[in-house]
Amino acid sequence: MRYGQLVIGPAGSGKSTYCSIMQKQAADERQTVDIVNLDPAAEHFDYQPIVDIRELITVDDAMEDEELKFGPNGGLVFCMEFLIENLSWLHDELGDTDDDYIIFDCPGQLELYTHMTMMRQLITMLQNLNFRLCVVFVIDSQFLIDASKFLSGTMAALTAMINLELPHVNLLSKMDLLSKAARKQLDRYLEPDPSNLLSEEDNDEYEKLTQALGRVIEDYSLVRFLPFNIRDEESIADVKLTIDNIIQYGEEEDVRMRDFDEPDPDENET
């Protein structure tokens, strides 16, 4: 069995930082976690990937091609389509090492996860390589400090969850950048009551729609967010433990048994 995280989310939400922090946390626990960069538009990150899609294709390749003439978004989609057409390259790069743990740092374009099929094809390939996977949806906590933005972020996370059909964890990143007031306000969204949150909105033009969406979220408990603070070791450890439990990492290891001396019956005599 192999283990993996697919780290997705909007551009600038902190995906690469999350990957780097998780790798360091694993090293502190004497575990080996590798990272694969699947973002053809990446310019800088704090980790050394074992596989880098930029060795196959980059967004600049698509944008500078005289026939294609793509913009940034179109170029990124083209690159991911090119990857899917050349999955044998990724297959060879990943090899067939058993028991490895890999975090896949994915591009920051939500369309790839909400309604396009490329990521589903990638997931199928990884599952065929015996990967047990979990999706980690990273969203900037500063984006969810009012009800309308909360609903927007929640629906994006929910759409990705439905489309990708994998165990799913939603993280609120950049918690360390919030003011105390904003952090206190954000607490309401960690265990949200959508009906109460949405009742705060003054614009009732789409009142029935927003209330219906709120009921779906509330009635089925479909989306919850975990705070992720890179300056809080407990927060980092909690997130890693949650994900490791979901993908059942370490559960197939032999249980360590401790030998106990048999009690001396004479000692119990009075």
N, C-alpha and C positions, 0 to 999 in steps of 0.2 A: 504494500500500500504506500502511496505517496500523498503528500498533503500540500494544499495550496490556498492562497487568498487572492481573489481578484479585486484589486483596489480601484474603485471607480468614483466618479463625482465630477462636478463642474471644474473648469479651469481655475487655478488659483486657490482651490479649497484646502490644499495642504497634503495632497496624496503622497508626493515624493518624500516629504518630511515624515509622514506617518510610516512609510516603508523603512526609512533609515532608522527611526526610533525603535520600531519593532525588531529590526535586525540587532540593534545594540542590546535591547532587552533580552532577546534570546541568548546572546553571547554572555550576558551576565548570569543567565541560568545554565550556562555550559551546554547550550544547544546551538546547532548550526542551522541558520536560516539564510537562504540565498534569495536574491532579487533579480527579476527579469524586467527590463525596461521595454514596454510595448508602446511607448509614446514617441512617434516619429518626429514630433515637434519639440521634444525636450531639449533644453539648452544646458541645464546644470542641475545636478543633484549630488547629495552627500554620500552616495554609496557607489560601490563598484559592481555593476551588474555582471552576472555570469552569462547573460544573453542580452543583446541590445538590438532592437529592430532597426536602428539607424545604420547598422552594418548591412542591412538588406535594402532599405529605402528610407528616405527622409522626406519631410514635407517640402523642403526646398527643391528636391528632385522633381516633385510634381508641379510646383509653382513655376519653376524655371524652364520646364519643358516647352519648347516652342509650339508643339502641337496641342498639348493639354491645356496650358494656360489657366490652371486652377488658382483660385484664391486660397486663403488659409484653411477655411472650413472644408471646401471641396477637395483640397489637397490632402487633408487629413483622412477624409473618408476614402479617397482613392488609395492612400497608403494602406489602410486597414483591409480594403478589398484585395490589394496586392498581396498582403500577408496571407489572407485566407486562400488565395490561389497558389500560394507557395508554403503551405503548412508543413510540407516535407522538410523545409529548411528548419523551421522551429522544432519539429520532431527530432531531427538529427542533433540540433544544438542542445536540447534538453536531455538527450540520452535516455537510458532506462534504469538509472540508479534507484534502487528500492529504498523506502523510508526517508527520502529527502523531503524537505519542507521549503517551498518556494512561494514568494510573494510576487505577484504580477502587477507592476505599476502601469496602469492603463491610461489612455488619452483622456483629456478633459473636454469631451464633446458629448453632451447628454443624448443626442440622437442615436449614438451608437448603442446605447443601453435601453432606450425607451421604445424604439419601434423598428430599428434595423436588425438584420439577421446575422451580421458578421460575428458578433460576440457569442451568439448561440452556437455557431459552427466551431468557434474556437473552444468553447466549453466542451462540446462533444468530443473534439480531438483530445483534450486534456483528460477527460474521463476515460477515453479509450487507452490512455497511457497510465491508467490506474490511479489518477489523482482524485482525492476526496476534497471537494472545493467548498469555499464559502465566499460570498460577495461581501465586500466592505464598502459601503456607500459613505463617502466623506463629504460633509457639507460645512461651510464656514458658519460658526456659531453666530457671528455678527450679522448673518443674513436672516436669522430666525428670531428677531427680537420684537416682532409684532405679529398679530394674528394672520394678516393676509400673506405675509412672507412665510409664516409657518405652514399655512395651507399649501402654498406653492411648492415649498421644499418637500413637504410630506407626499404630495401627489407625484412629484418627480421620483422620490424614493420608491413609492408604491408601484409606479409604472415600470421601473427597472426591475423590481422584485418579480413582478408578474411575467415580464418578458424573458428574464434570464432563468427563472425556475430553479433557483438554488437557495440554500440557507442564506439568510441575509442579515447583516448587522449594519445599523445606521450610526455614524459617529458625528458628533459636533466637535469640529476642530477649532483650533486657535482660541481655546478657552482662556489661555494665559493673557490674551490681548484685551479681554473684556474688562470694563470698569466694574467696580463693586456693585454699582446700581444696575448695570446691564446684566451682570451675572445673577443678581437676585431676581430680576425680571425673567431671565431665561429659565429659572428653576420651574416655572409654570409649564414649560414645554417638555420637560423630561418625562413627566407623567401627566400628559395633557388631558383636559376635558374640552374637547373641540367645541361643544355647544356653548360653553361659557366663554371661550376665547373668541369665537366668531360673533357672539352677541355684542362684543366691544366695538365692532366695526360700524361706522356711521353710514357708509354707502350701502343702501339696501336695494340697489338696482338688480343685483344677482342674489338676493337674499335666499330664495328658495333653493337655488343651485348650491350655494355655499353651505346651507344647512344640511342639504342632502349629502354632500361630500363629508361634512363633519360627522353625520350619523354613521356613514360607512366606516370611517376611521375608528369611531368610538365603539360601535357595536361589534366589530370583528377584531378589535385590538391588533390591527394589521401593522401599524408603524410605531416604533418607539425609538428614542435616541439615547445613545450613551455619550456622556461627556468625555472628551479626550484632551487632557492638559499635558503638554510635553514637559512641563516643569514640576509635575506631580507624579512621583514614582508609583504611588498607589493607584492613580488613575491609569497609568500605562500598564501596570501589572493586571489590573482588573479587566481591561480590554483584551489583553493577550489571553488571559485565562478563559474569558467568555468565548473567544473564537476557537481556542484549542479544544474546548469542550464540545463545541458545535461540530468540528471536523473529526472529533475523537482522537486527537493527536496524543500519543503516548499510552492509549488504553490497551494497545496490543503488546506492550512491553511486559516482561515477566514481573509478577508482583513480588516485591521484596518481602520475605518472611523473616521474622525475628524468632530465634529459638529461646524458649523459656524453660527454666529448670522445673521439673515436676515437683509439686509441693510435697514436703515431708509430712506424712500423716501424724508423726509423733509430735510435731511442733504445734498441732492443733489440740493436743490433749491438755487438759487442765488438771 
